[in-house]
Amino acid sequence: MRKLIYIIIIPIIIVGFLLVYHRWPQFFKTDTETVIHIPATSKTSSSLSMNQNKPAKLQEVDQQENDENALVPQLEDKSPTPASTANDSGVMAIEKNEFDEAIRYFKKATQLDSDYAKGWYNLGVVYTKQRQLKEAEQAYLKAIRLRPYYVEALYNLGYLFMLSKDYRQASRYLAQAVEASGTGSTKYVKAYYNLGQALSKQNDLKGAQRAYFKAIQLKPDYVKARYNLALVYLKTDQPDLAKAEFNKLTQLEPDNPEVYYNLGVLASNNEDYQQAAEYYNKALALKPDYAKASFNLGVSLSKLNHKEEAQQAYLTTIKADSSYTAAWFNLGTLHLKDKDYLKATQYLQKAVALDPEYTSGWYNLAIAQAEATLFVDAEKSYHRVLKLDPQKNEAYFNLAATLKAQGKTQEAIASLEELLSRDPVDTKALFNLADYLIELEKYDQAEKQLDRLIALTPQDYRAYSNRALCRKHLGDLPAAEKDYKTAIQLKPDHRVAYHNLALVYEKEKKFDLAVVHLKKALELDPQAWKSHWKLGQIYLVIGKTKEAWEEYQQAMKYKPAGIESKFIREFDQLKLKLGKI
C-alpha cells in the first residue's frame, strides 16, 4: 500500500512568444511527494515525489520477531508403568526424528492409560512437528481436560493457534498458561512473549504492551520482547519510550541492523535528518544490502539537501532490490528537480513499469517528458494519470499545457473546461483558458472567462490587461481603455499596459495621449523596440518626421536579429523619403 509524504515544488514551463499585445499564460507548478519509509508493515505511495497524495511514511521493519515455541516432549519421572514406558520410547523416537514411530508409541501410551495426560501432551507435540494441527489441537485439549493447569499443554496449544493465525484462541490459551505458571516464574517467560504477539495481532496494543513488559521484567535481557515492545510503543505514539528500548537493544544486541534502522526512523519522524542518516549508516555498516535503510538514508540526505549522496543511496537501494519502486521514483524525482529531464524520465519509467498503477509515478513521468519536450509521450502519461485518478485536477491542467505545446489548442481548451467543470474557481485554469481562446481569436468567449477570473482575483493586473485586449478587438475601446488603466493602477511599472493603452488611444485618434503612454513605456524599458516603432508611426501621422526618424532608428537598433517584416519596409521607405540612403 503506497503512502505518501513532504511537498516540493517543480515548475513545468512552456515558452511562448511575447507579442505587442502582451498576454501571460500560466503554467502549472507540480506538487511533489517525498516517499520515505516508517516502522511495521507498510509500503509507500509515492513522496520524494510529485504528488497528488499523502505525506511520507517511514518504512517499518518488515515484521515483528516470530513467536517462540516450546515443543519439548516430556519423559516420565515417576515409577514406570506400561503407559509411561511407551511414552518414553516415543520421546526417544522424537529425538531421532522418527516421528511416525513416536506417534505409534504415544498412541499406545494413551490406549494403555486414557487418563495419561503426559502421553496426550507428547502426542500433541509430535503432531505439531508434523504440522498435523487439528490432531495436535485434539491431543492438547485432551491433556488439558485431564490437567486443567498443565502449563506446557496450554502454552503449546496457544502456540498452535498462532500457527493457524487464530489469534483470539491463541491469546486465550496463552493467558491461561501464564496464569497457571505463576506471575513470578521465569520458566514460562516465552508465554508472555507469545501472548504479546497474539494480542498485537488483534490490535490490542495495550494488552500486548503489558505482556511484553512482563516478559522483560522476568528476563531483562530478552531481546525479542524488548524489540517488539519498542514496536508497540511506536504504534501507540510513544516515541520516547520506543527510543529508550531501542537504545537498550544497542547494548544487548549491538550487531542488529534493525535496531539502528528503527532509531533512524524515530529520528526521521522527529525531523532530525542528520541523526537519522547516522543511524541508517550504522544499519548499513552491519547489513550493506539493507534496502529499506539505504532508501531512508536517501530521503534523509535529500532533506539535508545532499543531493548527490541521496542519489547514491537510492542507487544502493536499487542494487540491493531492483524491484524497489519507491527508490526508482525518488531517484527520478531528484533528477527532475535538478532539471535532468532525460534521466528523470528513465528512472520514472522504471517505477511505473514495476507498478503500472502508480499514479504519482505516471504524473512525475509526464512532467519530466514535457520538460524534455517529449510532448507526445507526456500526453500519453497524463492520460494514464487521469485513467487511474480522474479527480486529479492538476493533471488536466498540465495536459492542457502539453496539448498546447503541440499546437492542439482546441484539445487544450477541452482539458481546461473539464478541469473547470470540476473546480470552477481554479484561477490558473481560467487564465490559461482565456489565453488559449485569445489565440484562436475567440475574444467574446475569452472575455467571459476573464470576467469570471476578475471576480475571483480582482487584484490580478494581468487579467485586466488581457480583458482589455479582448475588448479592443471587440471594438469596445472605452472598456479596453478602462481595463488598461486599472492594470496600470495595480502595477504602475506595467510597461506592456502603457504600450497597449497607447494603441487604444491611437484608434481613438488621441495621438497626444498615445505619445505620452509610449514614452512612459520606453522609460520603463528603453530597449522596447516595438514601442519605438509605434511611437515613430504616430509621429509620422502627426507630421513629426524628424522625431519619427529618431524612433525608427532606435527600433532598428534594438530589434532582434533576423526580423524581416513590415517594420523593415517602413524603415527603408522613410530612409528613402528623408534622403538618408
N, C-alpha and C positions, 0 to 999 in steps of 0.2 A: 504494500500500500504506500503510495507515494505521499510525502508531505513536504510541504514546503514552507520557507523561511526567509528574511532580510532583503530589503529593496535597494536596487541600484539603478540608476538612470542611464540609458544609452540612446542617443538620438538616431532616428533614420531621416536622412536628408535627401531630398531630390532637388536638383538645382534647376532653376528656370531663368529665363532672360528678363532683364529689367527694361521695361518699355517706358516710353514717355508717359503714358497713362499707367502709373505705378500701381501694382497690386501686390499683396503679400500672402501667398498661400501658406498655410501652416502644415507642418509635417509632424507626425506623431512621435512622441518620445516613449520608448517602451519601458515597461516595468520589468525589473529583473528579480529573480528569486534566488536566494542562496540556499543550496541544498547542503545541510550539514546532517550528520547522523547522531541519535540520542540513546540513553540506556534501556534495553529489554528485548523487543522483537519487532520493531517497525522499520519499514523502508522509507525512502524519501520520495518526494514528488519533485521534485524539481529542485529554487533557490539560488550555489551561485547561479541563479537562473534568472530568466526574464519572466516574471510571472504575470501570470494570472494569479497564482494561487496563494499559498499559505506560507507561514513562517517556517524557517528551517528547523529541523529536528536533529538533535544529535543522535547518532545511531546507538542503540542499546547493544549490550553484549548479546550474542546470539540466543542464549538460553540460560536459565538458571542451572546450577550444578545438578547432576542427576540424583534421584533418590537413592538412599542407602538400602542395601538388602542384608538380611541376616539368615540366609538359607542354610543354617547349620544343623545337620542331623544330630540326634541325641542318643547316646548309649545308655543302657540301663545301669544304675549304680546301686541297685539292691540285690537281694538274693536272686539268682537266676530261676526263671520259670520257662516252660516251653515257649511261651509268647515272647519273653524278653530275649531268649536265645535266638529266636528267629529275627527279632528286631535288630540285635547286634550284628547278625550276619548281613542284614540289609544295609546297615551303616558301613560295614567293610566293603560291600559291593559298590556303594556310592563313592567311596574313596578311590576305588579302582575305575570309576566312571562306567560301571556295569549297571546302568540304570534299569534295564528290563529285569535283571536278576534282583536288584534291590526291590523293585515293585512286588516281585513274587514273594520275597521274604516278608515284606511289611504286610501284604495281604494275608499271608499265613499267620503272622502275629495277631492281626485283628480278628481272624477267624478262630484262632485258639482262645482269644480273650477279647470279646467285642467291647469291653469297657477299658481296654488298654489304650489310654489317651496318647501315650508317647508313640505307639505304633501308628495311630491315626495322624499324629503330627508329622512323623517322618514320611509317611505316605504322601502327605501334602507337600513336603519339601521336594521329594523326587519328582512328583507330578509337575511342580513349578519349574524345576530344572528342565523338564521335558516340554515345557510350555503347553501342558495339558491343563489349562487354567480352570476349567469347570470341575474337573475331577479333583484338582488341588483344593478348590473352594469347599467342596463337599467334605473332603478329608479334614481340613482345618475346622470347619463348623462342627464336625463330629467330636474332634478333640476338645473344642471349647464347651460343647454341651456337657462333656464329661468333667471338664475342669474349667469353670467359668473365669477363673483368674489366671489362665495359662498364658503368661505374658508373651512367650515366643510364638505361640499359635495366633494370638491376637495381632501381634506385630506383623507376622508373615502374611496373615490374611489381609491386613491393611496394605501391605506392600503388593500383594496380588491384585488388589483393586486399583492400585496405582498403575500397574502394568496394563490393565484393561481400560484405564482412563475413567474409571468410575470413582471420581474424587470425593463424592459425597459419602459413599460407603467406605472409602479408604480412610477419610478423616474420622468416621465413626469408630472403626476398629483400632485405629492408631491412638485415638483419645482414650479408649478403654485400656490399651496397652500401657500408656504412660500412667494412667490411674492405678492399674494393677501393679506396676513396677515400683511405686512409691516415689514421692516427689524428690527425694534426696538421692536416689540411686543413680550412679553414673553408668551402670551396666547397660542400660537401655537408652542412652543418650540419643542414639540414632532414631529412636521412635519419635522424639521431639522434633528432630530434623525433618523426618518424612511427614509428620503431622503439619509442620510449617509448609512443606511442599504442597500437600493436599489442600490446605486452606487457601494458599496463594492461588492455586489453580481455580478455586471457586471465587476468587476475588475478595476473599475475606482477609484483607491485608492486616487488619488489626490483630486478628487471631493468629495469622502467620507470624507477625512480629513477636507476639508473646511466646510462641513455640520456639522460634529461633533464639530468642533471648534466653529462654530456659535452657536450651541446649548449650549455649555459651556459658551460662552460669555453672553448669555441670562440668563443662570441658572448655576452659578459656582459650585453648589453642585449637579449637575446632574450626578449621579454615573454611570449610564449605558453609557452615552455619553463619559465620561472620560475613562471608561473601553474599549469601542470599539475604541476610538481614540488611546489609547495605543496599541491596537492590530494592527491598521493600521500602526502606527509608527514601530512596529516590522516587519511587512510585507514589509515595504519600507526601511528597513535597517537604521532606525533612533533610535538606541538603547538608546541613552542618553535621547531623548525626551520621549520614552516609559517608561524608568525608572522614569523620573520625574512625569509622570502621575500616575504610579502605587504607587509611594511614596505618592502622594496626596490622593490616594484612601485609603491608610492605615490609614489616618486621618479621611476621610469621612465615611469609612466602615471598621473599624478595625477587624471585625469578618468575613471578606470574605476570605476564604482559597485560592480562585483562584488568588487573588491579590498577596499573598505571593508566590504562586506557580510560577506565571509568573516572579516575581522578581528573583526567583531561576533559572528560565530558562535563564534570562538575565545574571546572574552571571555565569552559566554554559557555556554559549556562550563565555563569557569573560575568561573562564578557571580559574575562581576564585571559585574552588570547595568547599573550606571551607565556604565561604559566601553563596554559593548555598545550601549547606547542612543545614545551619542555617535557610534559608528561607523555605526549604522543611519541616523542622521540625516544623516551625510555622504553615504551612498549615496543617500538620498532627495533631497538637495540637487542631486545630479548627475542623478538619474533619478526625478522625482516620482511616476511611476506604477509604481515597482518594488514589486510586490505582496508578494513574499516579505520584502523589507526592512521594509515597514510592518507586516507581520504579526509578524515577530520583534521589532520595536520594541514592539508591543503587549504581547508576552509579557514583555519586559524591564521595561517600565513597570509591568505588573501585579505582577511580582516585587518592584518597588520600592514597591508599594502606591500608585502614582499612577493611581488607577482611572479618573478622567475622561480623562486623557491616553491611557491604554491603550484606552479605548473609542473615542476619536477615531482612534487608529492603526488599529484594526480597521475602522472606517468608511472610512478612506482605502484600506485593502486592498480592501474590497468595491467601492469606487468604481472602483478600477483593474481589478478582476477580480470580477465579481458571482457567479462560479461557485466562489469560493474557500470551500469547505465549512468548513474549519477556522476561518476568520475568523468566519463566522456562528456556529459552535459556541462559540468562545471569547467572543464578544460576548454571546451568550445566557447563558453561564455566569457572566460578570461580573455581569449583571443579576440572575441567580439568587442570587448571593452577596449582592447589595445588596437582596434581597427585593423587587425589582421584577418580580413574577412574570408579569405580563401581557406586558411587553416581552421577558422571558426566553423566554416561550412563542412569541412572534412570531419571534424570531431562531432559536430552535432548530427551529421548524417549517420554516424556510427551509433549515437544514442538512440535515434528513432528506429534504426534497424533492429536494435536489441529490444526496444519497446515501441511497437508501431502505434500504440495508443497514448504515447507520452505527449500530451497536448503542449506543455511548455517547451518540450524539445522541438516540436514542429514550429512553434511560434518563433523561438530564437533562431532556428534554421532559416525561416523565411526572412527575418531581419538581416541575417548575415548574407543571404543570397541577394537581397535587394541592395544592400550596401556594396556588394561586389558587382552590381549591375547585371546580375543573373535574374532578370525580371520575370522571365517565363517560369523558371524554377520557383522563384519566390511566390508567384501567383498560385502555383500548384500547392505549395506548402501552406499558404494561408487558407486555401480551400479545405485542405486536410484539417487544419485547426478548427475551422468552423463546422466541419462534419463531426468532429469529436466534441466540440463545445460551442453550440450555436449561440450561446449567450455571451461569448467573449467579444464585447463591443470593439475593443481596440484592434482586433483582427480585421473587422470590417473597415476601420479607418485606414489601417496600413495597406490592406488590399486595394483600397481606392487609390492610394498614392502610387502603388505598384502598377496598377492598370493605367493610371495617368501617365506614368513614365514610359509606357509602351504606346502611347497615343490612343489608348482606348478610353477616351474621355466619357463617352456615354455610359460605358460599363462602370467607370469610376463613380459617376453620378448615382447609378443604381445602388452601388455598395453603400454610399453615404446616406442615401434615402432609406435603405434598410436599417442602417445604424440609427438614424433619427426616428424611425418608427418605434424603435426600442427605447431610445433615450432622447426625447425631443429637446432637451436643454443642453445637449453636447455642443458647446460653443465652437470647439475646434472643427467639428464636422460641419456646422453651419457655415463657418468661414470658408472652408475649402469647397463646399458645395456651391456657394455663391461665386467663388473664384472660377470653378470649372464652367459654370453657366455663363459667366462673363466671357470666357474664352470662346464659347460657342455662340457668342453674341445674343444670348437669350437674356437681355437686360431686364425685361419685366419680371421674369422668374427670379433672377439674381437679386433684384431689388426686394422682393418679398422675403427672401431668406435673410437679407441684411436687415430688414425691418425686425425680424424675429431676434436676430443677433443683438441689435442695438437695445432692444427691450430687455435682454438678459445682461448685456455688458455696456451700459450707457457711457462708460469712460474709455471705451476702446476707439482710439482715434483712427485706427486702420479701417474699422467698419464704416465710419462716416466717409472716409476718403474713397472707399470702394463704392459706397452707395452714391456718392456724388458722381463718380464715373458713369454709373448706370443711368442716373437722372440726366446727365449731359447728353448721353446717346439717345435717351428717350425724348429729348427736346425740352425737358423741364429745367431751363437754365437757372431761374431763381432758386429752385430747390437744390440744384447742384451747388450753386454759389454758397448757399446757407450751410450745406454739409461740409464743404471745404473750409469754411470759416470756423466751424465747430472743431474740425480736425486740427486746425492750427491753434485754436484756443487750448485744446487738450495737450497739444505738443507743439510749442512755439518754434522749435527747430526742425519742423517737418518740411524739408526742402521741397519734396515732390508735391505736397499740397499747395505750396506757393506757386510752383510751376503750373500745375493743372488748373488752379484758380485763375491764373493769367490766361489760360486757353479759353475759359468760360468768358472772361471779360473781352477777349478778342472776338468771340462770336457775338457778343452783345455790343460790339463796336466801342467799348470803353477802353480805348487804347492807352490812355494815360494810366489807368489802374493796372492794365496788363503790364506796362513797363515797370511800374512800381513793384509789382509782385515778382516779376522775373529778376529784377535787381536784388530783391530780398533772397530769392533762391540762390543767386550767384554769390551773395555774401556768405551764405551757409556752405556753399561748395563752389569755389571759383573755377573748378575744372569741369563743371557740369556742361558738357559741350552742347547738349540739346537745348539747354536754357539759353546759351549764347546764340545758337542758331535761331530759336524762336524770337529772341529779342531783336536780332538782325532783321528778320522778316517783318516784324512790326515797325521797326524804324523805317524800312523801305515804304511801308504802307503810308506812314505819316510824313514821308518826304525827308527823312533824316538820313541821306545816303552815306555821309561820312561816318556817322555813328554805326550805321548798318555794316559798312565795310569792316570796321574795327571788331564788331561782334562776329562776323563771318570768319575773320582771321583767327579769333580766339577759338571758335568752334573747330576750325581746321587744325589748330594746334593741339587740341585735347581729344579730338575724336579718336576712337580706337582704330588701329591699323586695319586695312583691308576693306573698309566700308566704301562701297561704290553705290551711290544712291542718289535720290533727288537732291540731297544736300550738295553733292559734288557738282551736279549740273547747275544748280543755283549759284554756287560759288564761282564757277567758270564764267557764267553769264555776267555776274556782277563785276568780275575782274575785267572782262572784255569791255563792259559798258564804261568802266572808270579808267580804261586805258592802262591797266596795271600789267598787261602782258608784255 
